Amino acid sequence: MHRFAATALVVLALVACGGGTDDPVTSEEPATTASEPTEAAATEVTEAVTSEATEGGEVDGGDTGATAAGDVQGIGTAVVTIDGETTTFAGTDFAAETCAPDRFGIFFVVLQQVDDTGTAIPEGLLEAILLHDDMDAETAGQDNRIAVTLGDTEWTADVAAGEGQVDDVTVDGSSASATATFSGADGTASGSLEVTCAPAG
């Protein structure tokens, strides 16, 4: 599993328990108020992401073959534009992919790159954490973050890591958009993200 996807599981578990980086929550500490998500909820969200991350592929996200986007899961689609170049991502049979509009206030996305025919490109991956308006970075334990892998090229927008930044985020139900300044090996570039998750069920 990619490092980012593994980190996101930890972030989601922390949010579900109501704790940020400065307020770790252990399994021995019950929720303090009825309004806070319970430990059971934390387990539920972690198991849900883990389940999505182990269906239909290898954990390391190796070559899964030529699979038409949407044939296996059809979980969502996204378009990323960086420095004028547009790339499409979608639900295929990649092991760790998910498209979750609201995981305790986080819009969480892991999608595979696809070509013009909808065929998966194993070397391409989109990973994004976008916070809802009512979720703050301290509570989430993670700021907005977008990571794009295109073969040997990597672009990251993550202000906490000092690698670019996500400038603006809009979450509208099952869709989200963001503008960002991406950091790569050759410098920085402006870009954007548009993502829509498929309806649940």
C-alpha positions, 0 to 999 in steps of 0.5 A, a space after each residue: 500500500 502506498 505510504 499516503 494511503 496507510 497514513 490516511 487510515 491512521 488519520 481517519 481513525 484519529 478523527 473518528 475517536 475525536 482526537 488530533 495530533 496533540 490529543 491521542 486517544 487510546 482504546 482505554 479512553 471512552 468518548 467524553 460526550 454523546 456528541 463525539 464519535 465512539 470507539 465503535 465508530 472509529 473501528 467501523 470507519 477503519 474497517 470500511 477503508 481497510 475493506 476497500 483497500 483489500 478488495 480486488 487487487 494486491 496490497 502494494 497496488 502492482 500491475 492489475 492488468 488492463 481493466 476498464 474503469 468502473 467495471 469492478 467498483 465504479 466508485 468515482 472519477 477525478 480530473 487533475 490539472 497540473 501546469 496545464 496538463 490534465 490527467 483522469 483518474 477513476 475507480 478500477 480494480 486497484 487494491 487501495 482505492 476509495 472515494 468517500 465524500 464524508 468520513 467524519 468530515 474528510 473527503 478521502 480519495 484514492 483513485 487510479 489513473 486511466 487512459 482515454 479508453 478507461 483502461 487503468 494505468 498502474 503507474 498513476 495514482 491520485 491520493 487526496 484528503 480534503 477537509 469539510 468546512 466544519 472540520 479543522 486540521 487540528 481535529 483531523 490531525 492532517 491538513 488538506 493534501 493532494 498527492 499525484 503520481 504519474 509514473 516517475 513524476 510525483 506532485 504534492 500539495 501539502 503545506 504541513 510537509 512543506 511541499 506546496 499547498 492546497 489553496 482552496 477547497 469546496 465540498 458539495 455532497 459527493 463532489 469536491 474541487 480544489 486549487 493547489 500549488 504543487 511541488 515536484 522535482 523540477 519546482 512548483 506548478 499551479 493546478 486543480 482537482 475535480 472529483 465526484 464519488 459514485 452514489 452509495 449502494 
